[in-house]
Amino acid sequence: MKKKIWLMVLCGALVLGGSLTALAAPWERGGGEMDGPRRGNGPCRVEARQGHWERMSEKLDLSAEQQTEVQKLCEANRAQADKLHAKMAEVRRQLRQAVEPKNFDEKALRKLAAEKNLLQTELMVNRARAHSQIYALLTPEQQELADLARKLQRLRGHHPKAGRGGKGGSGAGRSDCPRRAN
């Protein structure tokens, strides 16, 4: 009987210890601190994006001139996107205030929601425009390879929307362009 009790206590301690370890693990990501929900632009995301462009540049066999042009296009697009993201952050802040029960104003809420939709649309259009401009820089052979890569990416169900807990999404605002090391 004592053996069974000791065995139960030992098993309980192991389960409890394992559970606490599993619960603590997510807090250790990102340098040991958790400062709120992660969106999709943490250090790992930026490194993955840079790796993506290095692989694509290699697979498409981009010339040095093409790489320079792509970099210029991406920097211009990023500057526009950064402005839009700043506006989006302010609109989100205002939306959070507008939905509070004590501050509810339906007219203001509708206006802010419409403004947020316009910003999301603009981000999506800017991203598509940048992709189109990059695609135009490619040779016909490179365009074929890029088309094939995109088809394969879609078949794999690539790019679940980061930080939103699900697949799909428009990817509005996400920049696939490489970032220069500062």
N, C-alpha and C positions, 0 to 999 in steps of 0.2 A: 504494500500500500504506500509506504514512504517513497519507494522508487517511482511510482506513478505520479505522486505529488511533485517530486523533484523534477521529473521529466516534463510535467505540465508547466512548472515555473520556468524551467530552462527554455522550453518552446515559446512561452509567452514573452520572455525577455528577448529572444531572437527576433520574433515577429515585431515587437515594439521597436527594437533597435533598427531593424530593416525599414520599418515605416518612417521613422524619424529621419533616417539617412535619405530615403527617397524624397521626402518632403523638403529636405534642406538642399538637395541638389540643384533645383532651378534657381535658387538665390545665389549660387556661386557663379552662374554664367555672367559674362561681361565684366570680369575683374573683381568678383566677390561682392558686388553691391547691386541692389535693385532700386532704381530710381524712378519707377513707374513703368507703364506699359511701353514696350518697345515697338516702334513702328516699322520700318524696314530699311533704315539707313544707318544701322549700327556698324561697327568696324568690320564684322564678318560679312555683312551685305555689300559693303564697299569693296572689300577684297574679292568677293565672288564676282562682282561686276567687272573689276579690273581683269580678273582671270578670264572672264567671258570674252572680253575684247581681245585679249592676247591670243586666246584660242581661235576666235573668229578671224582675226587678222592673219594668223598662220594658215588656217584652213582655206581662207579666200585668197591667200597669197597677195595681200595688199602691198602696193609699192610704198616707198617712203613718202612720195607726194600724196598718195591717197590717204595714208595715215595722218599726215599733217592737215589735210583738208577735213577729214572726219573730226579731228581734234578741234579745229576751229568751229565747225558747225555745232559740235557738242557744247563747247564753251558758250557760244551765243545762245543756244537753246537753254542751257543751265541758268544763264543770267536771267532770262525771261521767266523760267520756271521758279527761280528763287523768289522773284518779286511776287509771283502768283501765290506761292506757298506762304509767304508772309501775310498776304491779304487773307488767305484761307484760314490761317491761324487766328487772325483777329475775328473773322466771321464766326469761327467755331466758338471762340470765347464769348462772343455776343449771343450766340445761339444757346450756350449753356445757361447764360443769365436769363434769356427770354423764356426758357421752358420751366423755370422755377415757378411753382404755384403762386407765390406772393408777388411775382413780377410779370405774370402772364399777360401778354398783349398779342392777340392773334394777328393783328395787322402787321406788327413789327416782325413777328415770327415768320409769317409768310414772305415778307420782304427779304429777310435774312436767308431763308431756305432757297429762295429764287436766286439770290446773289451767290450762294454756295454752289448751286447747280451751274451757274454761268462760269464760275471759276473752274469747276471740274471739267466743264466742256472745253474751256480754253486750254487747260493743261493737256487734255487728251488730244486736241487738235495740234498743239505745239509739238507734242511727242510724235504724232503721226507725220507731221510736216518734216521733222528732223529725220525720221526714218526714210521718208521719200527722197529727201535731198541726199542722204548717204547712199541710197540705192542708185540714184542717178550718177553717182561718182564711179560706180562699179562697171567693169567691162561686162559684155553679155555672158561670158563664161562664169564670172564671179556672181552675176545676178542669178544664174541657174543654180549655183551652189547655195546661194542665200535663200532662194525659194525652197530648195530641198530641205535645208536646215530648218526653215520656218514650219514646213509641213511636218517634219519629224517632231519638232517641238510641240506642235498642236496635238499630234497623235499620242504623245506621252502625257498630255494633260499638264504641261509645264506651267510654272509660275502660279502656284496658289497665292492668293492675295496675302501679303505679309501682314501679320498683326491683326487680321480680321477673322481668323479661325475658319477658313473655308476655301474651297477651290473656286476658281473663276474670278469674276470681277473684271473691270475694264482695264485695270492697271493705270488709271489716270494719275498723272503726276510722277510716275516712276520713271526715272531716267536710266536707260541702259548704256549711256555713253560712258566712256572711261574717264576717270578723274586723274588729274595730274597730281603727283606727289608734291606736297608743300615743303 
